Amino acid sequence: MPRVARNQIETSFFHNMTQGINKEYIFEENRCKKKYMELLQKESNKFNINLIVFTIMDNHAHILLYTEDIKNMSLFMKSINEQFAMYYNYINERVGIVFRNRYKSQPILSERQLMNCIRYIFNNPVRANLVLNPEEYSYSNFQDFKEKEKSNNILDEIYQKINHSIQFPEVNDEKLIAEANFLDTSEDKKIFIKELIRNYEKQHDIIIAKDVEEIKKLVQYIRKKTNISYKILTDILNISKATITRYQKDDG
């Protein structure tokens, strides 16, 4: 991730993703997944990182964490990846780079995005058709959240873990767009688009449906910033796929 001054970041929650070089299956063996999980636990204590959730897949890992110091997060990720790379090279009698890059990091800017991210990370094995539900997957900490999820009390448990609640920044278009990255179902995406439109109309004091140029601007913005499908946009905005395509070309 780019180096950013701590006072310029509006959150202490981050979703980090690390991946094998050339998308290689560096975690394919169970012993490799277990090793990475051990490093996560050990080094999080060392660098004062609160691990919220994680899932280790065959060629990548997702980590949601909380930190009061972004420098500690960088040191934490550097340490676990360097140690794992040494381990991986040793057991495979190889040398060279193991990870694709340092890691990718995304700030979490709202409680809803936090919840979406948790579901997204735990459902990775389900989407990959490895298991039917998250609790069957052995290489995540889903079991720690299983009962909390049933009680609908996950956020309280997270805030208890970090010893205080979080006041997230006020919602705006950018923060709504950030939430879309972890939306899996069409229904969730439709709800997101409707809320984005309401927010857009409020900010610009307009009614989208009555202004073709504003519809065009909104479509260009959404398609540029998210992976929301044409079908969902056509359903919500009541315009054709051909029109959406034309709007995108106009933006190019």
WOPECOR-V377026 format. One record per backbone hydrogen bond with DSSP energy under -1.0 kcal/mol. NH is the residue of the N-H (numbers start at 1). CO is the residue of the C=O. If there is no record, write none. Layout:
NH;CO, NH;CO
This chain:
8;5, 9;6, 14;65, 15;106, 16;63, 17;104, 18;61, 20;59, 21;98, 23;20, 24;21, 26;24, 27;58, 28;25, 33;29, 34;30, 35;31, 36;32, 37;33, 38;34, 39;35, 40;36, 41;37, 42;38, 43;39, 44;40, 45;41, 46;42, 47;43, 49;44, 50;66, 52;64, 53;64, 55;62, 56;139, 57;60, 61;18, 62;55, 63;16, 64;53, 65;14, 66;50, 67;12, 73;69, 74;70, 75;71, 76;72, 77;73, 78;74, 79;75, 80;76, 81;77, 82;78, 83;79, 84;80, 85;81, 86;82, 87;83, 88;84, 89;85, 90;86, 91;87, 92;88, 94;89, 100;19, 104;17, 106;15, 108;13, 114;110, 115;111, 116;112, 117;113, 118;114, 119;115, 120;116, 121;117, 122;118, 123;119, 124;121, 127;123, 128;124, 129;126, 130;125, 136;133, 137;134, 141;54, 144;141, 145;142, 146;142, 149;145, 150;146, 151;147, 153;148, 157;153, 158;154, 159;155, 160;156, 161;157, 162;158, 164;159, 176;172, 177;173, 178;174, 179;175, 181;178, 182;179, 183;180, 189;185, 190;186, 191;187, 192;188, 193;189, 194;190, 195;191, 196;192, 197;193, 198;194, 199;195, 200;196, 201;197, 202;198, 203;199, 204;200, 205;201, 206;201, 210;207, 211;208, 215;211, 216;212, 217;213, 218;214, 219;215, 220;216, 221;217, 222;218, 223;219, 224;220, 225;221, 226;222, 233;229, 234;230, 235;231, 236;232, 237;233, 238;234, 244;240, 245;241, 246;242, 247;243, 248;244, 249;245, 250;246, 251;247
